[in-house]
Amino acid sequence: MVDARKGEIPAQDEMRFQPDGTYVPRILFFTPDGEFMENVYNRHPKADDKYKYFYNSTSQIIDSMILALELCSRESLLDDKAKKK
């Protein structure tokens, strides 16, 4: 987890940490290689589409954490299979 305050993000990284605006708080997920996981966001039915990376509850965060783990695990398995060939 990274705690980045407004004005602390280097200019070259601003877009990376502000995929849909500058609202706070927001939680962004990254792969172990540091790639932003754009498809991991608050998918709760009552989530606000305007603020995709804002979470109202711990359970919403956990749902996204599980999705991020599943996606990273799947990617890791594919990488392992490719290395064995």
N, C-alpha and C positions, 0 to 999 in steps of 0.2 A: 504494500500500500504506500502511496506517495501522497504527502500533504503539500500541495502547492498553492500558495496564496497568490492573489491577483498581483501582477507586477513582478513576481519571482520567476516566471517562466521565460527562458531565453526566447528571443524573437523567432529563431529558426524552429523552435518546438511548439509555438503557440497553436498552430492548427492541429497538431497531434493531440494536444490536451484539451482542445475546444472543438470537438467534432460537430456540435450543434449549438454552439453559443458559449457565453461566458458565465452562465448562472452557476451558483454554488448553493449547497453542496451537490456534487455529482460523483458517481463512481464509475471509473473506466477500467476495463479488464485488458490485459496484455498477455501475449504468449510468453513462454520462457525466453524466446529470442527477442522480445521487446516489441513485437508487432501488435498494433492496436487491434482488438477483437471487436470490430464494429457491430457484429451481429449478436453480441452479448449486451443486452440492455433490459430494462424493466418491462417484462412482458405481462405483468399482472393486468387483468381486465379493466381495473380502475386506474391504471397508470395514465399519466398525461402524455399524449403523443408529442406534444411540443417540447417536453423535457424528458427525453428517452432515458437518460442516465441518472435521473433523480429517483430515489427510493423512499417510500413512506414508512416502511416497516422492515424489521430484521428478516422476516420470512421472505420478503421480496428479494433482499440481498442474497440470502442463502440460495434461492432458486437460480439466480444468475451465477452464483459461484459454482453450483452443481453443473450448470450448462457449460461454463468455461472449462471446468475439469474434464467433462465428457469430450468436448471438442479438442482439448489439448491431448487427452489420452488417445483419441481416435487418430489424431495427426501423428502422434508418437508411434502408434502401431503401424501406420502406413509407412513411416520413415524406416522402421525396423525391417519391414517386409522388403522394401526397396533395397536396403543394404545387403540383405541375404541373397538377392538375385545376382 
